[in-house]
Structures are given as C-alpha cells and as structure tokens.
Amino acid sequence: MSQYNLEELKMLNQVFFALFIVADFALFLFFQNNTFPWFALLGAGIGLAIIVLCWTEKKYTYFISTLLVCTAVFSVIYNWQTLFH
C-alpha cells in the first residue's frame, strides 16, 4: 500500500470510530431513559473532544470534528419530538 492509501484509511477510521462512539452512546441513553438526556450526550461528546485535543493536539482533527458534528446531529435526532412538536 502506498502512503496515500494508508493516510486515507486512517482518516476514514477516525471518522467511523467517532460516529460509532456517538451513535452507540446515544442509543444507550435513549433506551435507558424515558426522556432523552441530551445534555449528557453533549457533555460527553464535547468532553471527549477536549480530552483528545489536549492529549494529541491537532493530530486527530477528523476524529474531533466528526465527534462534535455527530454529537450535535444525534442530539437533534433523538430530541426531534421535544424540539419541534
């Protein structure tokens, strides 16, 4: 494999890992509570992003940005009934 292919796979793994973490945690929170605790999801996503940013600085920017975007998206998805009805 060329260096370019390895870099592309690393970026893709970062994106999918962040999506997997947020999606699973959001699903867990959804099944454990009657009302979705979206502050818990936002806090966990932002907190994990801050921790990774402090430890690795700018090495995993795709992971951090995907983590924050997915956290916001899943918060809106699971709170759709509360926000818009």
Buried (B, 14 or more C-beta within 10 A) or exposed (E): EEEEEEEEEEBEEBBEBBBEBBBEBBEEBBEEEEEBBBEBBBEBBBEBBEEBBEEEEEEBBBBBBBBBBBBBBBBEEBBEEEEEE
